[in-house]
Amino acid sequence: MCGGQKVKGRLDVCVFSIRIRKMAVASMLKDADIKVALEGCKAADSFDHKKFFKACGLSGKSSDEVKKAFAIIDQDMSGFIEEEELTLFLQNFAAGARALTAKETKIEMAFASLLKDADIAAALEGCKAADSFDHKKFFKTCGMAGKSAEDLKKAFLIIDQDNSGFIEEEELKLFLQTFKAGARALTNAETKILLKAGDSDGDGMIGADEFTAMVKQ
């Protein structure tokens, strides 16, 4: 986004841009609330948009004020928040705030458009305890079972974190974390069961078609 160079005695264009955005956001929100929200997602892969919006006060704002916030985050004024802008999301609230990780950005970009927050929360709550994960129940509760094959391919790409074209056992273990940063890892037993349910050809991995078939079981 920003590629400006610092010139002695002048304000770097990137720094100026960040300060202007921060001033705009600060006019709508309380500094103390922003600080609490940022502190709550200080660690990498800990960002939860629902918690953040509630903590900083955005969730309680009017539609008009939320539209103003959108316009600030939409830095290129395209009418959309693209992936690069989303990566720098937190910097709209405080200069020097960390960038979202690739994982956090990917989750926010993808599942936000596919599934409802309430359904994801219910699905995760239903398998909160170790060894309680049931893939059929999870897919039905979160809404994935009712999605089209095209939507499920999008979901597959999110879970396939190394972009290998397959979901390996290690990625399956972190399956729940693709729905919410900070969600628990699957136990070894749960991972093995999930792999067996999806790996129809026995190669030790789950391909896109196998994933779609498993979700639709």
C-alpha positions in Angstrom: 0.0 0.0 0.0 2.4 2.6 1.2 5.9 2.9 -0.3 6.8 6.5 0.7 10.3 7.4 1.8 11.1 9.5 4.8 12.6 12.9 4.0 14.3 14.9 6.7 11.9 17.6 8.0 8.9 16.1 6.3 6.3 13.7 7.4 6.5 10.3 5.6 3.3 9.8 3.5 2.7 6.4 5.1 2.9 7.8 8.6 0.7 10.7 7.6 -1.9 8.3 6.2 -1.9 6.1 9.3 -2.3 9.1 11.6 -5.2 10.5 9.6 -7.0 7.2 9.7 -6.3 6.8 13.4 -7.7 10.3 14.0 -10.8 9.5 12.1 -11.4 6.3 14.0 -10.6 8.0 17.3 -13.3 10.5 16.7 -15.9 7.7 16.9 -14.4 5.5 19.6 -12.9 6.0 23.1 -9.1 5.6 23.4 -9.5 3.3 26.4 -11.8 1.0 24.4 -9.4 0.9 21.5 -6.5 0.1 23.8 -8.5 -2.8 25.4 -9.5 -4.2 22.0 -5.9 -4.1 20.7 -4.5 -5.6 23.8 -7.0 -8.5 23.5 -5.5 -9.5 20.1 -1.9 -8.6 20.7 -0.7 -12.2 20.2 -0.4 -13.6 16.6 -3.5 -15.6 15.5 -5.6 -14.3 18.5 -7.8 -11.9 16.5 -11.5 -12.5 16.8 -13.5 -9.8 15.0 -16.6 -10.2 17.2 -14.6 -9.7 20.4 -12.7 -6.8 18.8 -15.7 -4.9 17.6 -17.4 -5.3 20.9 -14.4 -4.3 22.9 -13.6 -1.2 20.9 -17.2 -0.1 20.8 -17.9 -0.5 17.0 -20.6 -3.1 17.5 -22.7 -0.5 19.4 -22.4 2.2 16.8 -25.1 3.2 14.3 -25.1 2.1 10.7 -23.9 5.5 9.5 -21.0 5.4 11.9 -20.1 1.9 10.8 -20.1 3.0 7.2 -17.7 5.8 8.2 -15.4 3.2 9.7 -15.7 1.1 6.6 -14.6 4.1 4.5 -11.5 4.6 6.7 -10.5 0.9 6.3 -11.2 0.9 2.6 -8.0 2.9 1.9 -8.2 2.8 -1.9 -11.8 3.8 -1.9 -12.8 0.9 -4.1 -16.0 0.2 -2.1 -14.5 -3.1 -0.9 -12.0 -4.1 1.8 -9.4 -6.2 0.0 -7.0 -8.7 1.5 -4.1 -6.3 1.8 -6.3 -3.7 3.5 -7.6 -6.4 5.9 -4.0 -7.4 6.8 -3.4 -3.8 8.0 -6.8 -3.6 9.7 -5.5 -3.0 13.2 -3.3 -0.1 12.1 -6.4 1.9 11.4 -6.9 1.9 15.2 -3.3 2.5 16.3 -0.1 3.4 14.4 2.4 0.6 15.1 -0.3 -2.0 15.7 0.6 -5.4 14.4 -0.5 -6.7 11.0 -3.0 -9.6 11.0 -1.3 -12.9 10.2 -2.0 -14.7 6.9 -4.1 -17.2 8.8 -6.2 -14.5 10.5 -6.7 -12.6 7.2 -7.7 -15.7 5.4 -10.3 -16.7 8.0 -11.8 -13.2 8.0 -11.9 -13.0 4.2 -13.4 -16.4 3.6 -15.6 -17.8 6.3 -17.2 -14.4 6.9 -18.7 -14.5 3.5 -19.7 -18.2 3.7 -21.0 -18.8 7.2 -22.9 -17.0 10.0 -21.0 -16.0 13.1 -23.7 -17.4 15.3 -23.6 -20.8 13.5 -19.8 -21.0 13.8 -20.0 -20.1 17.5 -22.7 -22.8 18.1 -20.7 -25.4 16.2 -17.5 -24.7 18.2 -19.4 -24.7 21.5 -20.8 -28.1 20.7 -17.3 -29.6 20.5 -15.5 -27.6 23.2 -14.6 -30.6 25.2 -11.7 -32.9 24.1 -12.8 -35.9 22.1 -16.3 -34.5 21.6 -15.9 -33.5 17.9 -18.4 -35.1 15.5 -17.8 -33.9 12.0 -21.3 -34.6 10.8 -22.8 -32.6 13.7 -20.2 -29.8 13.2 -20.8 -29.4 9.5 -24.6 -29.3 10.0 -24.4 -26.8 12.9 -22.0 -24.4 11.3 -24.0 -24.5 8.0 -21.5 -26.1 5.8 -23.6 -29.1 5.1 -26.1 -26.9 3.3 -23.5 -25.1 1.1 -22.9 -25.6 -2.6 -20.0 -27.6 -4.0 -18.4 -24.3 -5.1 -18.7 -22.8 -1.6 -17.2 -26.0 -0.1 -14.2 -25.7 -2.5 -13.6 -22.2 -1.1 -13.7 -23.7 2.4 -11.3 -26.4 1.4 -8.8 -23.8 0.2 -8.9 -22.1 3.6 -8.3 -25.4 5.5 -5.5 -26.4 3.1 -3.2 -23.9 4.7 0.0 -24.9 2.8 -1.9 -24.8 -0.6 -0.8 -28.3 -1.4 -4.2 -29.3 -2.9 -4.7 -31.7 0.0 -5.6 -31.4 3.7 -3.0 -33.4 5.6 -3.2 -34.8 9.1 -1.4 -31.8 10.6 -3.8 -29.4 9.0 -6.8 -31.5 10.2 -5.5 -31.3 13.8 -5.8 -27.5 13.5 -9.2 -27.8 11.7 -11.2 -25.8 14.3 -8.7 -23.0 14.3 -9.6 -22.2 10.7 -13.1 -21.2 12.0 -11.9 -19.2 14.9 -8.4 -18.1 16.0 -7.8 -19.6 19.5 -10.1 -22.6 19.1 -8.7 -25.8 20.4 -6.7 -28.3 18.4 -8.4 -31.7 17.7 -7.1 -34.6 19.8 -5.1 -37.3 18.0 -8.1 -39.6 18.2 -10.4 -37.0 16.7 -7.9 -36.2 14.0 -7.6 -39.9 13.0 -11.4 -40.3 12.9 -11.8 -37.1 10.7 -9.1 -38.3 8.4 -10.7 -41.7 8.0 -14.1 -40.1 7.3 -12.7 -38.0 4.4 -9.9 -40.1 3.0 -11.8 -42.3 0.6 -8.8 -43.4 -1.4 -6.6 -44.2 1.5 -3.6 -42.0 0.6 -3.5 -40.4 4.0 -4.8 -37.0 2.8 -8.2 -35.4 1.9 -8.6 -33.9 -1.5 -11.1 -31.2 -2.5 -13.7 -33.7 -3.9 -13.2 -36.0 -0.8 -13.8 -33.0 1.4 -17.0 -32.1 -0.4 -18.3 -35.6 -0.1 -17.4 -35.8 3.6 -19.3 -32.6 4.4 -22.3 -33.7 2.4 -22.5 -37.2 4.2 
